Amino acid sequence: MKTIITAFALLMFLAPAIGGAQDFFIYPAKGQSHDQQEKDKYSCYEWAKGQTGFDPMAAPKATAPPPAQEAKKGGLFKGATIGALTGLAVGAIAGDAGKGAAIGAAGGGVVGGVRRSDQNRSEAQKQDQWAQDQSQQYHQKRNSYNRAYTGCLEGRGYTVK
């Protein structure tokens, strides 16, 4: 479920970039006709796509998100059980097994719960980092394409802004 939410957030972040795929102001500085301008734009689109491997008209493609680690079994209850057994043994040596077991169970439960919480936080951080990396890669490829596209048009006598 987190993967779906992360992928949706990534697509929402990239949506403005997709919609603005060809937001250039192109002026025919050498008096090119409208038909010639359209031919040049398409030719430069094809050339820039071939040079950079990026197609601004295609939907963004993300790599697979990092696999989520299988949650460790137990956590709170496993920690409480181990703590109770340890506390029972220590309490038996000290003379009060019941009190030792209760203290051990409480301490073990806290430790187990903290470990589970840390694991969940770590997984969320991995997903966030993956989404940021995907966004950065998209923008780098997009910027390379834009440079190639505008360079091609400028080479053909257009002013591009």
C-alpha positions in Angstrom: 0.0 0.0 0.0 2.8 2.4 0.8 4.3 1.7 -2.6 1.1 2.7 -4.3 0.9 5.9 -2.3 4.5 6.7 -3.0 4.1 6.1 -6.7 1.0 8.2 -6.8 2.8 11.0 -5.0 5.7 10.8 -7.5 3.3 11.0 -10.4 1.5 14.0 -8.8 4.9 15.7 -8.4 5.8 15.1 -12.0 2.4 16.0 -13.5 3.3 19.7 -14.0 6.4 18.7 -15.8 4.5 16.3 -18.1 1.8 18.9 -18.9 4.5 21.5 -19.7 6.4 19.2 -22.0 6.7 21.7 -24.8 6.3 25.1 -23.1 8.8 26.9 -25.3 8.3 30.2 -27.0 9.7 29.7 -30.5 10.2 32.7 -32.8 11.1 32.2 -36.4 14.0 34.7 -36.5 14.8 34.1 -40.2 11.2 34.4 -41.4 10.5 30.6 -41.6 6.9 29.7 -42.6 4.5 28.1 -40.1 4.8 24.8 -42.0 8.6 25.0 -41.9 8.5 25.8 -38.2 6.3 22.7 -37.5 8.7 20.5 -39.5 11.7 21.9 -37.7 10.0 21.4 -34.3 9.3 17.8 -35.1 12.7 17.2 -36.5 14.3 18.7 -33.4 12.0 16.7 -31.1 13.2 13.5 -32.8 16.8 14.5 -32.8 16.8 15.6 -29.1 14.9 12.4 -28.1 17.6 10.3 -29.9 20.5 12.3 -28.4 19.2 12.1 -24.8 17.1 9.0 -24.7 14.3 11.0 -23.1 10.8 11.4 -24.7 8.9 14.3 -23.2 5.7 13.0 -24.8 5.9 9.6 -23.0 4.6 9.0 -19.5 7.4 9.0 -16.9 8.7 5.5 -16.1 9.9 4.8 -12.6 12.1 2.0 -11.5 10.7 -0.5 -9.1 10.6 0.8 -5.6 12.9 -0.8 -3.1 11.5 -4.0 -1.7 10.1 -3.7 1.8 11.8 -5.8 4.3 9.7 -8.4 5.9 8.6 -7.2 9.2 10.3 -9.1 12.0 7.9 -11.3 13.9 7.2 -10.4 17.5 8.2 -6.9 18.4 6.4 -6.0 21.6 5.2 -9.4 22.5 8.4 -11.2 21.6 10.4 -8.6 23.6 8.0 -9.0 26.6 8.3 -12.8 26.5 12.1 -12.7 26.3 12.3 -10.1 29.0 9.9 -12.0 31.3 12.0 -15.2 31.0 15.2 -13.3 31.6 13.6 -11.4 34.5 12.2 -14.7 35.9 15.7 -16.2 36.0 17.3 -13.1 37.5 14.4 -12.7 40.0 14.8 -16.4 41.0 18.4 -15.8 41.8 17.6 -12.6 43.7 14.8 -14.3 45.6 11.6 -12.8 43.9 11.0 -14.6 40.6 7.5 -13.0 40.1 8.7 -9.4 40.5 11.8 -10.1 38.3 9.5 -11.6 35.6 7.2 -8.5 35.7 10.1 -6.1 35.4 11.7 -8.1 32.6 8.4 -8.3 30.7 7.9 -4.6 30.8 11.4 -3.8 29.8 11.5 -6.4 27.0 8.2 -5.1 25.7 9.4 -1.6 25.5 12.6 -2.7 23.7 10.7 -4.9 21.2 8.2 -2.1 20.5 11.1 0.4 19.9 12.8 -2.0 17.5 9.6 -2.4 15.5 9.0 1.3 15.3 12.6 1.9 14.2 12.2 -0.7 11.4 8.9 1.0 10.2 10.6 4.4 10.2 13.6 3.0 8.2 11.2 1.6 5.6 9.4 4.9 5.2 12.7 6.7 4.8 13.8 4.2 2.0 10.5 4.8 0.2 10.9 8.6 0.5 14.5 8.5 -0.8 13.4 6.3 -3.7 10.7 8.9 -4.7 13.2 11.7 -4.5 15.7 9.8 -6.6 13.1 9.1 -9.2 12.1 12.8 -9.4 15.7 14.0 -9.6 16.5 11.5 -12.4 13.4 12.6 -14.3 14.3 16.3 -14.0 17.9 15.7 -15.1 16.8 13.8 -18.2 14.2 16.5 -18.9 16.8 19.2 -18.7 19.2 17.4 -21.0 16.4 17.0 -23.5 15.4 20.7 -23.2 19.0 21.8 -23.9 19.2 19.5 -27.0 15.8 20.6 -28.3 16.5 24.3 -27.9 20.0 24.0 -29.3 18.6 22.2 -32.4 16.0 24.9 -33.0 18.5 27.7 -32.4 20.8 26.1 -34.9 18.0 26.2 -37.5 17.5 30.0 -37.0 14.9 30.2 -34.3 14.9 32.2 -31.1 13.8 29.9 -28.2 12.7 31.1 -24.7 
